[in-house]
Amino acid sequence: MVEFRQIFIITLSQFFDHDFASAHTWQGDTLNFNSLEEQGNHSGAILGFKTKKGEKIIVRIASSFISPDQAMLNLTREAGTKDFETIKKRGKTPGINCSDAVNVEGGTPDQQRTFLFMSLQDAAISPPVFRNK
């Protein structure tokens, strides 16, 4: 079985539009109070903010299977300095038509649809390539 490691960079101040009121991390069953960094399997962060009722916090999260540097590069390429509304609008813009990008041959139309769906699902669950530079 292949072990997958995902790297998330979330502690840099430029990723949040509010300061932290509290920050804790965990690894496994251990909670580390007032901690800003954690590495290892089954680890994460709990961040608190002082907000008014209904106030939103904008967070920019970078991720990579490769390294923290690659995570930053991914964020720069994908979002750059764009604001949330611009990114949201871009996400709602229709992309390429899948039928223009994929050609499935053989079998019945129903078998083709099933094969395409299963292949896309497998690729999303277990991406075979881990170089995204």
trRosetta pair geometry for C-beta under 8 A, 3 or more apart (Angstrom, degrees):
i j d omega theta_ij theta_ji phi_ij phi_ji
2 126 7.6 107 63 -157 126 112
4 65 6.9 -60 -164 -131 89 112
4 126 7.8 -142 -55 -130 138 69
5 65 6.7 114 78 -154 65 67
6 63 6.0 -7 -179 -167 100 112
6 64 7.7 152 -160 80 59 29
6 65 6.2 -44 -105 -94 56 64
7 63 6.5 153 82 -155 55 57
7 64 5.0 -20 61 65 107 78
7 65 7.1 154 12 -109 89 13
7 66 7.2 -80 24 62 131 41
7 67 6.5 7 31 -162 169 10
7 68 5.9 -119 162 -70 137 56
7 70 7.6 93 64 65 134 99
7 71 5.4 -117 106 -51 105 130
8 61 6.1 -18 -160 -174 104 106
8 62 7.1 144 -157 81 52 53
8 63 5.0 -19 -99 -99 70 87
8 71 7.0 150 -132 -138 23 148
9 12 6.5 16 158 -3 103 110
9 15 7.6 179 121 -58 82 153
9 61 7.4 155 70 -163 56 57
9 62 4.4 -9 51 64 106 107
9 63 7.5 -164 16 -76 71 39
9 68 5.5 101 -75 -145 121 87
9 71 4.6 143 -3 114 115 141
9 72 6.4 -9 43 -61 164 77
9 75 7.7 -94 63 -23 119 141
10 15 6.1 -142 -153 110 50 158
10 45 6.5 -156 78 43 130 148
10 47 7.9 -122 137 -35 123 144
10 59 7.2 11 -149 -176 103 116
10 61 5.3 -11 -93 -118 98 88
10 62 7.8 -170 -67 33 55 69
11 15 7.8 70 57 37 12 134
11 23 7.9 86 -126 -161 97 146
11 36 5.2 105 -148 172 135 95
11 37 6.3 -47 -37 -80 169 75
11 45 7.5 -172 -73 -98 94 164
12 15 5.2 93 74 -9 82 107
13 16 6.5 -75 -159 43 45 95
13 19 7.8 -7 -139 -109 104 70
14 60 7.5 -36 121 52 74 131
15 59 6.1 30 151 -163 91 64
15 60 4.3 -126 -143 61 76 85
15 61 6.8 83 -168 -75 132 43
15 62 7.6 -108 -102 -9 132 91
16 19 7.4 126 109 -89 127 21
16 20 7.4 62 93 -52 170 75
16 49 7.9 -161 -173 -92 130 129
16 57 6.7 -13 -156 179 90 108
16 58 7.4 149 -150 84 41 60
16 59 5.7 -4 -99 -107 73 72
16 60 7.8 -133 -54 23 39 76
17 57 6.4 -178 55 -157 90 62
17 58 4.5 45 -1 49 126 98
18 49 4.8 64 111 -150 139 128
18 50 7.6 -160 178 54 127 61
18 51 6.9 -37 -122 -78 167 95
18 57 5.1 -73 16 -123 125 105
19 49 7.5 142 82 -130 43 84
20 23 4.7 5 177 -48 153 107
20 47 5.6 -92 -122 -158 106 96
20 48 6.7 80 -169 64 76 58
20 49 6.6 -82 -126 -86 39 69
21 48 4.6 -74 70 112 96 94
21 49 5.4 136 0 -129 103 19
21 50 4.6 114 -74 -32 136 84
22 34 7.7 -80 -157 -88 76 63
22 46 7.6 -19 115 115 102 91
22 47 7.2 162 87 -160 63 38
22 48 3.7 23 46 40 97 123
23 34 6.8 67 72 -138 74 35
23 35 6.8 -125 122 72 88 39
23 36 5.4 31 127 -92 143 71
23 45 6.8 -19 -164 -169 85 109
23 46 7.4 157 -154 84 38 59
23 47 5.4 2 -108 -112 77 72
23 48 7.3 -136 -60 25 45 75
24 31 6.2 11 165 -177 127 93
24 32 6.3 165 -168 84 76 55
24 33 5.2 -33 -114 -118 110 42
24 34 6.8 -2 -91 -24 72 27
24 35 5.9 56 -147 38 42 85
24 45 7.1 152 84 -158 46 60
24 46 4.6 -7 62 56 96 104
25 31 7.8 164 91 -157 38 51
25 32 4.8 -10 66 59 83 110
25 35 4.3 -81 18 96 103 119
25 36 7.4 -56 -34 38 118 1
25 37 6.8 -47 -46 88 158 17
25 38 3.6 174 173 -37 142 129
25 43 6.6 11 175 -177 104 99
25 44 6.9 177 -154 94 69 36
25 45 5.1 -33 -102 -100 75 69
25 46 7.4 -170 -84 17 26 73
26 29 7.8 -55 -175 179 112 9
26 30 6.2 164 -154 87 72 51
26 31 4.9 -30 -97 -102 100 58
26 32 6.6 176 -88 13 40 78
26 38 7.0 20 56 -128 24 169
26 43 6.3 -175 94 -146 54 59
26 44 5.7 -3 54 56 91 78
26 45 7.8 -178 16 -83 70 26
26 46 7.3 51 -14 -15 104 104
27 30 5.5 -9 63 60 74 102
27 32 7.4 26 6 -14 90 117
27 38 5.5 -167 -55 -170 102 120
27 39 7.9 4 -94 74 134 32
27 40 4.9 42 -143 70 129 130
27 41 7.7 88 -162 71 92 49
27 42 6.5 101 -164 93 55 76
27 43 4.1 -13 -101 -99 78 99
28 40 7.8 -45 -25 120 90 129
28 41 7.6 48 -64 92 85 82
28 42 5.2 74 -80 95 50 124
28 43 7.6 -17 -16 -76 54 69
32 35 3.9 18 120 -10 111 152
32 38 6.8 160 39 -86 136 115
35 38 6.5 70 133 -56 127 96
38 43 4.4 -160 134 176 119 129
38 44 7.1 -22 74 40 143 13
38 45 6.7 179 22 -69 120 82
39 43 6.6 122 154 50 6 167
40 43 4.8 97 67 -34 79 132
49 57 5.5 113 42 -79 172 148
51 55 4.0 -153 -176 73 106 122
51 57 6.6 -102 -78 -50 139 102
52 55 4.5 92 55 -27 74 124
58 84 5.3 -115 -129 -54 127 135
60 75 6.5 91 161 -157 109 128
60 79 6.5 -170 -143 104 116 163
61 75 7.8 -153 108 -97 27 121
62 71 3.9 108 135 158 105 92
62 72 5.6 30 -178 -81 168 38
62 74 5.9 136 -158 70 90 99
62 75 3.7 -67 -97 -41 105 126
63 71 5.5 -38 -143 -129 5 103
63 74 6.8 -65 66 84 50 150
64 67 6.2 -33 103 48 139 37
64 68 7.4 178 44 -94 126 15
64 70 3.9 138 -156 101 160 103
64 71 3.9 -124 -3 -68 109 69
64 73 7.8 57 -80 50 141 89
64 74 5.6 175 -75 -8 97 137
64 132 6.8 -147 -139 54 91 123
65 70 7.9 -53 56 103 49 144
65 127 7.6 -140 -39 73 156 128
65 130 4.5 -104 113 -148 136 98
65 132 7.2 100 37 0 97 116
66 69 7.9 -68 109 68 107 78
66 70 3.8 41 72 20 122 164
66 71 7.8 -167 60 -38 83 68
66 130 6.5 153 -72 158 78 88
66 131 6.9 80 -87 -118 126 47
66 132 6.6 -143 -21 35 128 86
66 133 7.3 92 -90 -52 176 89
67 70 4.6 100 52 6 76 101
67 71 7.1 -129 99 -7 44 85
68 71 5.4 -49 -149 30 36 117
68 72 6.6 36 154 -17 66 101
69 72 5.8 -54 -154 35 34 110
69 73 6.4 34 149 -18 66 106
70 73 5.4 -52 -146 38 36 114
70 74 6.3 42 152 -23 67 101
70 132 6.6 105 -177 68 122 92
70 133 6.5 -85 -119 -81 105 79
71 74 5.7 -51 -151 33 30 113
71 75 6.6 29 152 -17 63 104
72 75 5.7 -54 -150 36 33 110
72 76 6.3 33 153 -19 66 107
73 76 5.7 -55 -147 38 31 112
73 77 6.2 27 157 -16 66 108
73 133 7.1 15 108 -129 158 67
74 77 5.9 -60 -146 40 28 107
74 78 5.8 8 164 -6 66 118
74 132 6.7 30 -86 115 111 129
75 78 6.2 -65 -135 47 24 99
75 79 5.6 -33 -174 35 66 111
76 79 7.4 -67 -109 58 11 71
76 80 6.0 53 -170 -95 51 52
77 80 7.5 9 -145 -56 5 79
79 82 5.5 -124 -176 47 65 101
79 87 5.8 -5 -128 -96 93 133
82 86 4.2 -121 -172 89 106 131
82 87 5.2 128 114 -54 123 87
82 90 7.6 0 169 -7 162 139
83 86 5.2 95 57 9 70 105
83 87 7.2 -141 99 -3 35 91
84 87 5.8 -62 -149 40 31 108
84 88 6.0 33 155 -22 68 109
85 88 5.5 -52 -143 37 31 115
85 89 6.3 32 156 -20 64 105
86 89 5.8 -55 -149 36 28 110
86 90 6.4 28 152 -19 63 107
87 90 5.6 -54 -147 36 32 112
87 91 6.4 36 152 -23 64 105
88 91 5.7 -55 -153 32 30 114
88 92 6.8 20 153 -13 62 107
89 92 5.9 -62 -153 38 33 106
89 93 6.8 45 147 -37 65 99
90 93 5.6 -42 -154 13 38 119
96 100 5.9 -116 174 70 98 117
96 101 5.3 78 126 -43 133 126
97 100 4.4 79 74 1 94 108
97 101 7.2 167 87 -6 50 90
98 101 5.7 -70 -147 44 37 103
98 102 5.6 -12 172 18 78 115
99 102 6.9 -67 -116 55 25 81
102 116 6.6 102 143 -134 147 122
104 107 8.0 -40 148 51 105 113
104 112 4.4 139 111 -159 128 99
104 115 6.1 151 -155 84 138 119
104 116 5.2 -95 -52 -64 151 108
105 112 7.8 31 -76 -111 5 118
106 111 7.9 -73 118 106 71 125
106 112 7.5 147 75 -84 54 93
107 111 3.4 -107 168 93 129 133
107 112 5.5 166 85 -53 111 72
107 115 6.9 123 46 -15 161 136
108 111 4.6 96 49 7 75 102
108 112 7.0 -133 95 -7 40 86
109 112 5.5 -52 -146 34 33 115
109 113 6.5 34 156 -19 66 102
110 113 5.8 -51 -149 35 32 110
110 114 6.4 32 153 -17 64 107
111 114 5.6 -54 -146 39 33 113
111 115 6.1 34 155 -20 66 107
112 115 5.8 -55 -145 37 28 110
112 116 6.2 27 157 -17 64 108
113 116 5.9 -57 -146 38 28 110
113 117 6.2 27 157 -18 65 109
114 117 5.9 -57 -146 38 27 109
114 118 6.2 22 159 -14 64 110
115 118 6.0 -59 -145 40 26 107
115 119 6.2 26 157 -20 64 110
116 119 5.8 -58 -146 37 27 111
116 120 6.4 24 158 -15 64 107
117 120 6.0 -59 -149 38 28 108
117 121 6.2 27 154 -18 65 109
118 121 5.6 -55 -145 39 31 113
118 122 6.2 33 156 -20 65 106
119 122 5.8 -52 -145 36 29 110
119 123 6.4 29 155 -19 63 107
120 123 5.7 -55 -147 37 31 112
120 124 6.4 29 155 -18 64 107
121 124 5.8 -58 -149 36 30 109
121 125 6.3 21 157 -13 66 110
122 125 6.0 -60 -142 41 29 105
122 126 6.2 -39 180 45 67 97
123 126 7.5 -87 -129 67 17 57
123 127 6.1 45 -178 -103 63 63
123 128 7.3 -60 -124 -2 73 91
124 127 7.4 10 -124 -61 15 84
127 130 7.1 122 106 -74 106 66
129 132 7.8 118 122 -64 97 74
